[in-house]
Amino acid sequence: MSKHHVTTTINGEPMEYLCEAQQTMLDVLRDELGLTGSKEGCSSGDCGACTIICDGNIICSCLMLGVEAEGRAITTIEGIAQGDKLHPVQQKFLEHAALQCGFCTPGLIVAAKALLDTTLNPTEEEARYWLAGNLCRCTGYDKILRAVMDAASVMRAEAGQ
């Protein structure tokens, strides 16, 4: 099979890779690029463990082909923190103990960041909506929701709102 050359931006860095036409973005991230933070849970877009941000939209990377990343900007869980400084969503997940096994955590954090990129003052209903595509079997959702709402509060304060 022939491989396709893809030029994209991942986590703010220009990136090039070769992939087969049928390879999912999740497979490319994990197997070709060594970005293993996105998890494979269902391979059908039902669990959200592989959530990424592509051109500002949350997408299950198991449903996107690697060749579709051509010319697009992608953010994975590895691109959320700034060096050693955690993003407020990551920090609040820790403070609120909003994770247990951690399998769903990358997708939830990416989805929460995408929400807070669009609004720093989400209602609880909006936050629930944005997180609805992510399944967690360990924590329940109360701690997760509290962490997201608390992160929004921190980010509003940082923005002077």
Stockholm file with secondary structure:
# STOCKHOLM 1.0

chainA/1-161         MSKHHVTTTINGEPMEYLCEAQQTMLDVLRDELGLTGSKEGCSSGDCGACTIICDGNIICSCLMLGVEAEGRAITTIEGIAQGDKLHPVQQKFLEHAALQCGFCTPGLIVAAKALLDTTLNPTEEEARYWLAGNLCRCTGYDKILRAVMDAASVMRAEAGQ
#=GR chainA/1-161 SS CCEEEEEEEETTEEEEEEEETTCBHHHIIIIISCCCCSCCSCSSSSSCTTEEEETTEEEETTSSBGGGGTTCEEECGGGTSBTTBCCHHHHHHHHTTCCSSCSSHHHHHHHHHHHHHHCSSCCHHHHHHHHTTCCCSSSCSHHHHHHHHHHHHHHHHHTTC
#=GC SS_cons         CCEEEEEEEETTEEEEEEEETTCBHHHIIIIISCCCCSCCSCSSSSSCTTEEEETTEEEETTSSBGGGGTTCEEECGGGTSBTTBCCHHHHHHHHTTCCSSCSSHHHHHHHHHHHHHHCSSCCHHHHHHHHTTCCCSSSCSHHHHHHHHHHHHHHHHHTTC
//
